Amino acid sequence: MRKARILIGAAAIVFAAGLGVGWYVLAMQEVPPSQVAIGGKMSNVQLATVTGESVQLYNYAGQQGTLVIFVATRCPISNDYNQRMAELAKEYTARGFAVIGINPNRTEPGDEVARHAAEKGLGFTVLKDPGNKVADYLGASVTPEAYLFDRDWTLRYHGRIDDSRNPSGITTRDLRVALDAILAGKAVPVTETKAFGCTIKRVPRSS
């Protein structure tokens, strides 16, 4: 399958219109296309704990479904969402969802990830994605970026958490709407949105 490429010039500044979001991209990035479309089933992929032990994603299944969020320790945009992610995790784990963070960045080691999660009070498990294989499999491009699966591991929502980095500017809480729809046994009204954040720091691939 031909790879979809996102090629961005060195030291370019990208601004998301209306979101007040800007970040530096210091190298060109290649993002493979997702292997799981909305309505498709997620595979039982392999991840690692922050101490390096291999684990399977299905081990973290929730009774109602599983929310996966790609996160980072050093990304200012991901960090602006720490409190919101912690609040979502607390509320929706109590309602039957599993919430899992995945750190795919080659520049952020496991001990740093563990320390960050504790210091920021995330309150949910954060795993490492060695070689960013899961990020590649899902076509994830930024942190934070959310993937919501139902109890059968069918992808029901993919994209942003909400529509504003600044909490005072939020008008649409897309992820919360999707979670509530699954709980109510209804179709998710908006299944995909554009995630915004810092580019995932991928392992270089040979061309």
C-alpha positions, -999 to 999 in steps of 0.1 A, spaced: 0 0 0 14 34 -10 22 55 20 5 89 25 32 115 32 31 147 52 61 167 42 66 199 61 96 222 56 122 226 83 114 252 110 80 258 95 53 272 118 18 257 115 -12 275 128 -46 259 131 -71 285 121 -95 296 149 -78 274 175 -49 296 186 -26 266 180 10 269 167 39 246 168 73 242 152 80 213 129 118 208 126 119 179 102 99 163 74 75 136 87 61 106 69 28 93 83 15 59 70 -22 57 63 -43 42 90 -50 5 88 -82 9 108 -111 30 94 -142 40 113 -162 8 117 -131 -13 114 -117 -36 141 -85 -29 160 -59 -56 162 -44 -68 195 -12 -49 190 19 -51 212 30 -22 233 54 -18 263 51 -7 299 72 22 309 97 -3 324 100 -21 290 77 -52 295 58 -63 265 20 -61 268 -10 -66 245 -36 -38 240 -65 -62 246 -53 -66 281 -67 -31 288 -102 -36 275 -130 -18 292 -165 -32 298 -180 -4 276 -150 2 254 -115 16 253 -102 51 248 -67 54 234 -50 88 234 -15 94 220 2 117 244 36 133 250 57 145 279 73 176 262 46 187 238 30 220 251 -3 212 234 -5 177 249 4 192 283 -24 218 280 -48 188 278 -34 170 309 -61 181 332 -89 175 307 -76 140 299 -73 132 336 -109 144 342 -122 123 312 -104 93 325 -118 96 360 -153 101 348 -154 75 321 -135 47 338 -161 49 365 -187 44 337 -170 13 322 -144 25 298 -107 18 299 -85 48 292 -50 42 279 -23 67 270 3 58 244 35 77 242 50 70 207 79 95 208 114 80 204 127 111 222 108 104 255 120 74 274 99 53 297 112 67 330 104 102 318 69 90 308 63 75 342 75 106 360 54 129 338 22 108 344 27 109 381 36 146 383 7 156 362 -18 134 380 -30 117 348 -46 88 367 -46 64 337 -20 39 324 5 53 299 23 28 277 52 32 253 50 24 216 84 11 206 93 20 171 60 39 169 45 8 153 10 13 168 11 50 158 20 39 122 -8 12 123 -34 38 132 -20 66 111 -16 88 142 2 121 134 1 143 165 -2 144 203 -28 145 216 -49 123 192 -78 101 204 -91 68 192 -123 55 207 -132 18 204 -164 0 216 -164 -32 236 -158 -52 204 -127 -31 195 -145 -14 166 -133 21 160 -161 46 166 -143 79 168 -110 93 158 -96 129 162 -94 157 186 -105 158 223 -123 191 218 -119 222 195 -97 245 216 -63 243 232 -75 271 255 -103 257 277 -121 291 277 -125 287 239 -141 253 238 -174 251 218 -174 214 209 -164 185 231 -162 159 204 -147 131 224 -171 134 253 -200 134 228 -187 102 213 -182 85 247 -218 95 257 -232 81 225 -216 47 230 -229 46 266 -264 54 253 -262 27 226 -264 53 198 -244 61 168 -216 86 173 -228 117 155 -194 129 143 -170 100 139 -139 119 127 -124 153 134 -90 168 127 -66 163 156 -41 191 163 -9 191 184 28 184 181 40 160 155 49 125 167 87 120 169 90 89 148 119 65 144 136 73 111 128 48 84 150 39 55 136 50 22 
